[in-house]
Amino acid sequence: MRFFVQGFFTVALALVAWTALPQEAHADKAPDCLESTERPMAPGFTQTWWDKRTPQQQKYIRELPCEERYIPMVCILLADPDLKQCTNSRVADFRASRACKGKGADFMSEEFAACREAFKKTFVPPFK
């Protein structure tokens, strides 16, 4: 009887310890706006993809606004060895284009190119 009680408590303790352990890596939920509303993905695909990202990749994706979150994903897809530099330069391009378009510059004009260069000179990268 004594061995039965000890065995029962051992199994119960193991069960409690197992349930207390952190679950899989997707305890860190994928951020909103990674999925397109026009082209829905299979259930769980985005979370599976997110779980495969390194902490640095997740940080760069998570800390950018929704409309810029694709930028580090492109750098990851291109397998750029310097993710920070790739992300910072492409964010600079994106924000420069948006700012110059807001000023009314035509996309293929010299004014647009000059505006982008001026913007990049004062640009503060999001990741230092």
N, C-alpha and C positions, 0 to 999 in steps of 0.2 A: 504494500500500500504506500509506503514511504517513497519508493522509486516512482510510482505512478504520479504522486503529487509533485515531486521534484520535476519529473518530465513534463507534466502539465504546465507548471510555472515557467519552465525553460522555454517551451513552445510559445506560451503567452508573451513572455518577455521579448522573444525574437520577433513575434508578430508586431508588437508595439514599436520596437526599434525600427523595423522595416517600414512601417507606415509613417514614422516620424522623419525618415530620411527625405531629402528634397527629391522631388520628382524630376523627370527628364529636363533637358535644357530649355524646353519651351515653357518653363515657368516664366521666362522672360518673353512676354507676348510680343508678337510682331506689331510694329506701330501701325496706326490707322493710315489710310490713304496710300498703302503700297499696292493695293489691288485696284484695277480699273473697274469702274461701274459699267462700262460699255462691253468689256470682254471679261466676264467673270471666270475665275480659275476653279479648278476642282477643289472640293472642300479639303482643307488641310495643306494644300500645296504651298501657300504663302508661308505658313508657320514652319513647314519642313524646310523650305528654302532659308528662312530666317535663322533656324537652328544651326544651319551649316556655316553661317557667317562667323568670323572671328569677332572678339569683343571690340577691336578697333574698327572693323567694318560696321558693326552695329552702331557704334558711337557716332560715326560720321553720318550714317543714314538717319538716325534718330534725331540728331541735333539740328538738322536743317529743316526749313519750312517745307510743307507738303509739296509745293510746286518745284522744289529743288532736290527732293529726295532721290530722283532718278540719277542725279549726277554721280554720286559715289558708286551707284550700281553699274553705270557705264564704265567707270574706272575699274571696278571689280571684273566686269565682263572682259575688258581689254587686258586684264592681268597686268596692270601697271604696277611696277615694283614699288613706286613711291606713291602710295594711296593719298597721303596728305597733300602733296604737291599737286597731284592730278586733280583732286577735288577742289582745292583752293583756286587753281587756275581756271577750271571750268565754271566754278561759281562766279569768279570775276567776269568771265565772258558773258554768262547768263545775265548777271545784274547790270553789266554795262549795256548790253543790248536792250534790256527792258527800260533802263533810264533814258537812253538816247531815243528810243521809240516814243517814250512819253514826252520828249521835247519836240517831237514832230519831225525828226530827221528821217529822210528816205533811206531804206535799208541798204541799197547798193551805192549810196552817194559818198563823196569824199567827206562831207560834213559828218555823216554817220561814223566813218572810220576815225576821224579826228576826235569826235565826241567819245568814242569807246576808249581811245588811247588816253584821253584826259581823265576819264573815269577811273581807269586802271591805275593811274599814278597816285590817286588818293584812296584807292580801295584798301580796306583793312581785311585781311583774310579771316574767315571764320574759325580756322584751326591753326593755332600757332605752334 
